[in-house]
Amino acid sequence: MDRTNETYFADVVSNELLTPHMRRIVFAVDGWTSSGIADEWVRLFFPSPGGEDAALPVSQGKGWSFPDGVPREGRWYSVRAIDGARLTIDIVVHESGVAAAWAATAEPGSRIAITGPDGRYGADVAVDWELIAADMTGLPAALRILAELPAGRRAIAVLEVQDAADEQPVNSAADVEVRWLHNPQHGHAPSLLPAAIRDLRWLDGSPYVWMSAEAAATRDIRSFARRDKKVPNGCAHVVGYWSMRRNTAR
Ligand SMILES: Cc1cc2nc3c(=O)[nH]c(=O)nc-3n(C[C@H](O)[C@H](O)[C@H](O)COP(=O)(O)OP(=O)(O)OC[C@H]3O[C@@H](n4cnc5c(N)ncnc54)[C@H](O)[C@@H]3O)c2cc1C
């Protein structure tokens, strides 16, 4: 169930560089509960450029308003982990953007607003194996999905990071074959994921395909999965998490 009309204050507990191009921020969020969906995401609302304090937004259908009338920028982020009232979010380090700039300077005690969760991971029908593919923006959700796969499940993970130092441990009880791709131009050149996925030897049986990455890469693989591999809609969640050509803030 989409619970993104719920809003909460989120206070930074810690902020560290997890890998050279990924920041890990742990928030304390009273009352927030997980949807239980492995790729669940929330919207974070950052302080306005004028420096106004965090305020809880009010959902207005497709948009949000704030009680003091001052707009705040919002961006979507995956929930990497939940531990009681502590919520972990991993944010890609990149050159420009409200979220990236806020993450670079947020300190313990910094306050923002977040929404309740929404998520889509999961096939409509039983499948034989899973293809989990992500660039750095989809990596937090991909690693959580892989961590939550049951023993006996077969999966191939194709994960694109900027360089080897951005790789993270893949913990899973499942039988996962992991392929790391290194793209030193991540954010400035097309993703390496489409070519790698097209070259992949797919496993036998029916797959579930989950992919989150740059919009052009996901458009390519959405079409490849549906047209070439005949993956039914209910067995594919292939979504652009950002666009190299423009600001995708929603
Ligand atoms: C459901 C969902 C879940 C997501 N989960 C995560 C997550 O867990 N971690 C995460 O880091 N991101 C995640 N994203 C992507 C994140 O919301 C976008 O990258 C967002 O645009 C970043 O906002 P910004 O303010 O930093 O940059 P923006 O103001 O949106 O963009 C400014 C400029 O930066 C470029 N840009 C945006 N993102 C990147 C990037 N990652 N690398 C290089 N250039 C970029 C844009 O093309 C634009 O030119 C998720 C997106 C969705 C839709």
The ligand as an SDF file (V2000), in Angstrom:
LIG
                    3D

 53 58  0  0  0  0  0  0  0  0999 V2000
   12.1090    5.1280   -6.1120 C   0  0  0  0  0  0  0  0  0  0  0  0
   13.4940    5.7480   -6.1500 C   0  0  0  0  0  0  0  0  0  0  0  0
   14.4650    5.3130   -5.2380 C   0  0  0  0  0  0  0  0  0  0  0  0
   15.7500    5.8760   -5.2700 C   0  0  0  0  0  0  0  0  0  0  0  0
   16.6960    5.4450   -4.3690 N   0  0  0  0  0  0  0  0  0  0  0  0
   17.9180    6.0220   -4.3340 C   0  0  0  0  0  0  0  0  0  0  0  0
   18.9040    5.6350   -3.3480 C   0  0  0  0  0  0  0  0  0  0  0  0
   18.6590    4.7880   -2.4890 O   0  0  0  0  0  0  0  0  0  0  0  0
   20.1220    6.2700   -3.3810 N   0  0  0  0  0  0  0  0  0  0  0  0
   20.4100    7.2480   -4.3140 C   0  0  0  0  0  0  0  0  0  0  0  0
   21.5130    7.8050   -4.2700 O   0  0  0  0  0  0  0  0  0  0  0  0
   19.5000    7.6310   -5.2430 N   0  0  0  0  0  0  0  0  0  0  0  0
   18.2720    7.0530   -5.2540 C   0  0  0  0  0  0  0  0  0  0  0  0
   17.3350    7.4620   -6.1850 N   0  0  0  0  0  0  0  0  0  0  0  0
   17.7450    8.4580   -7.1850 C   0  0  0  0  0  0  0  0  0  0  0  0
   17.6950    9.9020   -6.6510 C   0  0  0  0  0  0  0  0  0  0  0  0
   16.3640   10.2170   -6.2530 O   0  0  0  0  0  0  0  0  0  0  0  0
   18.1460   10.8280   -7.8080 C   0  0  0  0  0  0  0  0  0  0  0  0
   19.4790   10.5580   -8.1390 O   0  0  0  0  0  0  0  0  0  0  0  0
   17.9650   12.3010   -7.4870 C   0  0  0  0  0  0  0  0  0  0  0  0
   17.8210   12.9900   -8.7090 O   0  0  0  0  0  0  0  0  0  0  0  0
   19.1220   12.9120   -6.7100 C   0  0  0  0  0  0  0  0  0  0  0  0
   18.7590   14.2370   -6.3810 O   0  0  0  0  0  0  0  0  0  0  0  0
   19.7980   15.4510   -6.3530 P   0  0  0  0  0  0  0  0  0  0  0  0
   19.0550   16.5820   -5.6920 O   0  0  0  0  0  0  0  0  0  0  0  0
   21.1010   14.9970   -5.7510 O   0  0  0  0  0  0  0  0  0  0  0  0
   20.0610   15.7650   -7.8770 O   0  0  0  0  0  0  0  0  0  0  0  0
   19.0090   16.4900   -8.8890 P   0  0  0  0  0  0  0  0  0  0  0  0
   18.7470   17.8860   -8.4390 O   0  0  0  0  0  0  0  0  0  0  0  0
   17.8230   15.6110   -9.0700 O   0  0  0  0  0  0  0  0  0  0  0  0
   19.8170   16.5130  -10.2380 O   0  0  0  0  0  0  0  0  0  0  0  0
   20.8790   17.4540  -10.4520 C   0  0  0  0  0  0  0  0  0  0  0  0
   21.7890   16.9400  -11.5670 C   0  0  0  0  0  0  0  0  0  0  0  0
   22.4450   15.7710  -11.0880 O   0  0  0  0  0  0  0  0  0  0  0  0
   22.2410   14.6720  -11.9690 C   0  0  0  0  0  0  0  0  0  0  0  0
   22.1000   13.4740  -11.1300 N   0  0  0  0  0  0  0  0  0  0  0  0
   21.0350   13.1070  -10.3740 C   0  0  0  0  0  0  0  0  0  0  0  0
   21.3000   11.9530   -9.7270 N   0  0  0  0  0  0  0  0  0  0  0  0
   22.5470   11.5760  -10.1060 C   0  0  0  0  0  0  0  0  0  0  0  0
   23.3670   10.4700   -9.7740 C   0  0  0  0  0  0  0  0  0  0  0  0
   22.9780    9.5060   -8.9430 N   0  0  0  0  0  0  0  0  0  0  0  0
   24.6050   10.4130  -10.3190 N   0  0  0  0  0  0  0  0  0  0  0  0
   25.0460   11.3860  -11.1550 C   0  0  0  0  0  0  0  0  0  0  0  0
   24.3030   12.4580  -11.5110 N   0  0  0  0  0  0  0  0  0  0  0  0
   23.0640   12.5580  -10.9710 C   0  0  0  0  0  0  0  0  0  0  0  0
   20.9880   14.9960  -12.7810 C   0  0  0  0  0  0  0  0  0  0  0  0
   21.0620   14.4470  -14.0710 O   0  0  0  0  0  0  0  0  0  0  0  0
   21.0210   16.5140  -12.8340 C   0  0  0  0  0  0  0  0  0  0  0  0
   21.7820   16.9300  -13.9360 O   0  0  0  0  0  0  0  0  0  0  0  0
   16.0590    6.9040   -6.1970 C   0  0  0  0  0  0  0  0  0  0  0  0
   15.0540    7.3380   -7.0970 C   0  0  0  0  0  0  0  0  0  0  0  0
   13.8020    6.7620   -7.0740 C   0  0  0  0  0  0  0  0  0  0  0  0
   12.7560    7.2560   -8.0570 C   0  0  0  0  0  0  0  0  0  0  0  0
  1  2  1  0
  2  3  1  0
  2 52  2  0
  3  4  2  0
  4  5  1  0
  4 50  1  0
  5  6  2  0
  6  7  1  0
  6 13  1  0
  7  8  2  0
  7  9  1  0
  9 10  1  0
 10 11  2  0
 10 12  1  0
 12 13  2  0
 13 14  1  0
 14 15  1  0
 14 50  1  0
 15 16  1  0
 16 17  1  0
 16 18  1  0
 18 19  1  0
 18 20  1  0
 20 21  1  0
 20 22  1  0
 22 23  1  0
 23 24  1  0
 24 25  2  0
 24 26  1  0
 24 27  1  0
 27 28  1  0
 28 29  2  0
 28 30  1  0
 28 31  1  0
 31 32  1  0
 32 33  1  0
 33 34  1  0
 33 48  1  0
 34 35  1  0
 35 36  1  0
 35 46  1  0
 36 37  1  0
 36 45  1  0
 37 38  2  0
 38 39  1  0
 39 40  1  0
 39 45  2  0
 40 41  1  0
 40 42  2  0
 42 43  1  0
 43 44  2  0
 44 45  1  0
 46 47  1  0
 46 48  1  0
 48 49  1  0
 50 51  2  0
 51 52  1  0
 52 53  1  0
M  END
$$$$
